[in-house]
Amino acid sequence: MSSFVRLVLEKSNALGVGLALLAAFGFSLKAIFVKLAYPYGVDAITLLALRMGFSLPFFLWVGLAGQRAGGSLARGDWARLFVLGCLGYYGASILDFWGLQYISAGLERLILFTYPTLTILIGVFFQGRTFTRREGLAVALCYAGIGLAFVHDLAQGDMRSVLIGGGLVFASSVSYALYISGSASMIARLGAMRFSALATLISSAVTLLHFLAAHPLTAFVQPLPVYGWGLAMAIFATVIPVFAQSAAIRQLGPGSASLFGMVGPILTIGFGWWLLGEGISAAQIGGALLVLAGILLASRR
């Protein structure tokens, strides 16, 4: 009997690892799809609106199913969902899309991946957590790695663009860290799948309102490749990884699932070299390794 239980647990862990790696693979493609769409003249909010519009039916289906199966939400729950949806899937995304107009996909992913250390700092300054020596070392490693990656991008372009793009993506990482810090209690109450679907529905509505405030509906008329990259981003870099990550967290727990996500920056750097022609330097690789080491320290219990 014990061998049967062990076999079931091993299969469950293998499934969780596969799902976590699938999520990391999908998330790493987002910056690549954005970079491939920009040469056709589409702007950030239009591209984000296409991404959210194409992914909306999937999240709507899951959200409605969750509403029927789960309990009703109070007005305070909807208010928290609105704030978190604006921070996570709208605020973090639009800042990230703006930043990708200025910096490489590899640097974007490294900066964006500092959100676990930012989550630690938010806990220390606003939630009464203590700051351990190990966490301090993790933060130092992450930002030393980003500094090395900045050296690589500065060698490829002008300082002003790198600083603007880096600042926008860092603001995106702060927004996502605030989303993560505030979502734990909601995930515990609603479940990861239902919470993700509802938060994404809210952010989709806010994104479309932003688009309508900034552009006429005719701005949705874009070259055919833009629709293709937007659809690919919705399916392969939004819907699949969001649900795969939720399932991985259910199988492995949030800490273990986040560890496998550390392959994301390396994948983005590789895809940037392969699909976008972005150069790879020793400074960029060294920066990536330092960031991954910092995230590993931050993610350990």
Steps between C-alpha positions, in 0.01 A plus 500: 500500500782740589669438164174583321466827697863586422440435130192727501695776674788467255261529205331798664835673550601425142174651376554807718855547373382465140226758555740745670748468212217545247396821678858630502535420129179688417576805712849523349345537152294811585781751446596325176147529359484869598833571331391315185178705479649847554667534156153504341422833669260386773519688830511352850137548609360370169721190519404444864131542412537236228672265743232539765218494244618172349547340844171635640275207388720246681504692828132583468416131471709408807374801696133421436553134585672601824219739588243223463706248697629733772341724756384854430737791546444795731539862385836517677620195308414664169681818607816302583471307174475828308812645663698178456386457139613855422839438662574154363364448151445859389749724681793260489428409137467852356815619679682193370379556143612864513840397633552247220497789253839602642692195626581144396274208585779343708547804723122537532462147633785540750355823641148359507623191681603703806140497624569231767760726663263796473230287664741440788565875535126577493453247779778660704387862460120461495408161649727480805725222377859468617785538250746210526864504398426241230228720351735799506758298307229394251403862434866601458564217251192589293586864461868429434383270219273769357794741508705260287211457258473879472865507393411267212206715383693824535760358263222427247308832514480848655493558874175701499299220337642235731426708809144582389425142401663357810305739722169409339563125531614542861173685570325202339683267738394716797138487382512122466665464843216704654254269321673189639519646852132586504364189332590230753186535711275514192660189350449317831130588494419465130760253372778584256306428179190698592700792636724515190199490267309775684804725538578459131141582401518824699836593350368423152212744554739770627735441206217537247378818673855641480512412131163664429606813689826525304397387150199471270373151423669524158833459681414131524560483123857373490720306258421129500827398678404717799183293547708184472751609765218628723318167476821307563567718805148442631512121466865406554618783729182569699229233516713186501770622743249663741301180537813280494651709778181474707497123454872476583444694823223255590732202434830631645414800717590863418863481613598198295303616198678836501841329505436332165391835360860618538582358158288783350773765466740253339230392254421862410867580441526192277183582307615862463825381343325246276188690387591867543871498427586644843862455597612297800800621700692375802352790701145392413564134587674600823210730588248224430687257726514755783127573470418129500722446805321783678157364413607153618603645836180704525280199419651258750313445824 
